[in-house]
Amino acid sequence: MQRATPYNRDDALKAAQDLFWRKGYHATSLKDLEAALNMKPGSIYAAFKSKHALYLNCLERYFQDAVADLEVRMEAAPSVLDALADYLRAFGKEHLASETPVRVCMLVKTALDATDDEPELRERAQAYLANMRSAFEACFRKAQAQGELSSDHDPAHLAVNLQADITAIRIEAQQTGGAITTSWLANRKAQDVLALRQTPDQ
């Protein structure tokens, strides 16, 4: 008897994430998942338990990738505000370099699209968005502690604004498909972050 081809969990999650991100939870059928993951229904359920559980895994993966990207940029940049500006610019570069159309944030999309019969999807997406906001707030607080950002600024408010800027960049990319416009917007938002840096005489 021929054994089933072993699957790579990370590759399977990436394929499912791309599919869910593009079509949404309810519009994605089991047939769609079979084709995207190159797995039989029994194998999908054995690996991920259910479509619902698979989607939650994809949300977690998306969130973890975003946090990891932020951490890498924080370690590489000369300052906190430089790291956050670079994080914003990356959304414009992503649109220029990617062969796949850039879409609105999967967490935002899920929080808005989840129906009442799947409340956990909305709650999980909202929780991850709140965690990202907390991560941004921690960055701004670190910038204050290091003297890069004036104490006159409220890190919580800056975090909300930063998250809104990221959403705006992704919406621009999805709605217009304009790589040049998207890159310009990402760079403009990055300059707004750098403009927060206090000068020595402040």
N, C-alpha and C positions, 0 to 999 in steps of 0.2 A: 504494500500500500504506500503510495507517494505521500510524503509529509508536506504539510502546508508550508509555504515560504515564510520564514521568520520575518517579523515586522520590526522596524525601528520605531520605538515609541515617540521619540522627539520628531522624527520625520512625519509620523502619522498625525501628531498634534499640530504640526505646522500646516499640513495639508488641510486638516479639519478647520483650523483657525482661519486660514485664507478663505475657505468655502463659507463658513459661518459669517465672516466679516463682510463678504460680498453679498450673500443672499439673505442673511438674517436667520434667526433660529427657526421660526415657523415655516419659512419658505424652503428650508433645506430638508430634503427627503432622505430616507434611508438609501435609496438608489443613488442619490447624489454623493452620499458619504462612501458608499461602496466604491464608486468610480474614483473619487478623489483619493481615498486611502488605499485603493487596490486591495481591499479586504472583503471577505464574505460577511454577511450579517452576523453569523455565529461568532466569528473572530472579533468583530467590532464589539459585540456585547460582552464577550469573554474578557476583552482587554479594558473596556471602559464602562461596563455595566449597563449604560443607557445613553441615549442621545442627550438627555438632560445633564448627566454626569460628564459626558464628553465636552459639552459646551462650557460647563463650569471649569473643567481642566484647561480649556482654551483661554478663558478669561484670566485664569491665574497665570498662565504662560505669558499672555500679553502684558499683564501688570508687572510680572517679574522682569521681563525684557526691558520695560520702560524704566524701572528702578535701576537695573544693572547699567543701562546706558547713562543714566544720570550720574551714577557713582563713578563710572569710568571717566566721564568728563570732569567731575569734581577733582579726581586725582591728577588728571593731566593738565588742567588749566592753571595759570599762574595765580588766579584769585577766584573767589566764589562767583562774583558777577560775570567774570569772563567765562566761567563754566556754564552758567545759566544762559548767557548770550550764545555760546556755542551750541548748547542744547536746542535753542530755538532755531538757529541757522540750519541745523541738521534737517529740519523738516522741509526746508526749501531745497537743500542738496538731495534729499531723498527723492523728491519729486523729479529733479533733473536727471538723476541716475537710474531710477527704477524703470523697468519695462512694464511693471504692473501699476495701473492707476492708483494713486494715493487716495485713500478713503478717510472719511471722518473717523475719529477715535472710536475704537470698538467698544470701549467702556461707555462712552456717551451714547453711542448708537443703541447699545443694549438697554441702558437706563431709560431711554426714550421710547424704545420699541416694544419692550417686554409687556406682555398682556397680563391681565389679572389672574389667569390660570397658571402663570409661571412667576409668582412673586419673588422667588429666590434668585432668579436671574437679575431682576432689577435691584434687589437688595445687595447682591454680591457686587454688581457693577458700581453701585453708589458707594459701597464700602471701599472699593479699590480707588475710586476717584477721590474719596476723602483721604485715603492714605497717601495718594500722590500729592494732594494739596499739603498734607502735613510734612511730606518730604521737602517740598518747595519752601514751606515756612521755615523748616529747620535750616535750610540753606541761607535764607535771608537773615535768620538770627545769627548764624555763624559769621556772615558778612558784617553784621553789627558788632559782634564780639571782637572781630579783627580790625575794626575801625574803618572798614571800607564803605559801610552804609551808615548814614546818620541815624541816631536814635529817634529822630522825629518821625521816621517811617514806621508803619505798623506791618510787621512781617506777615501777619495773617491776611491782611488786605492785599499785600503784594503777591502773596501766593495765589489768592483767588484771581487776581488780574492776570498772572502768568498762565494759569490754567485756561482762562478764557482766551488769551492770545493764541495758545496752542490749538484750541478748538477752532478759532477763526482761521488760522492758517490751513488747517485740514479741510475745513468747509470750502475755502477758496479753491483748494486743489481739486476737490471732488466736483464742485459745481462748474468750474470754468475749464479745468484741465490745462490751464495756462501755466506752464513751467516758469516762464519769465516773471509773470505777475506773482506767482506763489513765492518764488525765490526773493523777489523784492519785498513782499510783505514780511517774510521770515526775517530778512535782514533789518527791516524797519523796526520790528518788535525787539530784535536783539539790541539795536541801538537805544531803544527806550530803557532797556535793563541797564545798559552801560551808563546811561545818563543819570542813573541813581547814585553813581559813585560820588562821594563827597570829596571836595577838594581840600587841600591842607588848611586853607583859611576858614573852613566851615566849622 
